[in-house]
Amino acid sequence: MEERPLVNRLGGEVIASFNYRARFLPKWHDLCERTLGRQLETTPELERLHALRDSVLGFRGEPERLDRRSQAPLPEVPGELGPRNARWAVGTARRVIDEFQETAGGDLAARL
């Protein structure tokens, strides 16, 4: 399952004022904060995953942050793209969704 439709579907179900037009990471931040009460341990990996996606799409600006108030270092933008980064990206996406399901438990996880 692709992450954007998952976040849009769950966000729309559990947050009345969910902003479908926001970029992905702010939507993910809002979904986690409002449904789980916190961010996941995989947050830095998710930021790096989106930096990789932006790099593939040719975006050369600052990497997007999950929490714009964060004092943590910006995610590392990968230099060279290839099979190793692709395998890392797939594994990261799986870990993020697995952690969300495990943390959400019950009814919310069943909707995934």
Secondary structure, 3 states (H helix, E strand, C coil): CCHHHHHHHHHHHHCCCCCCCCCHHHHHHHHHHHHCCCCCCCHHHHHHHHHHHHHHCCCCCCCCCCCCCCCCCCCCCCCCCCHHHHHHHHHHHHHHHHHHHHHHCHHHHHCC
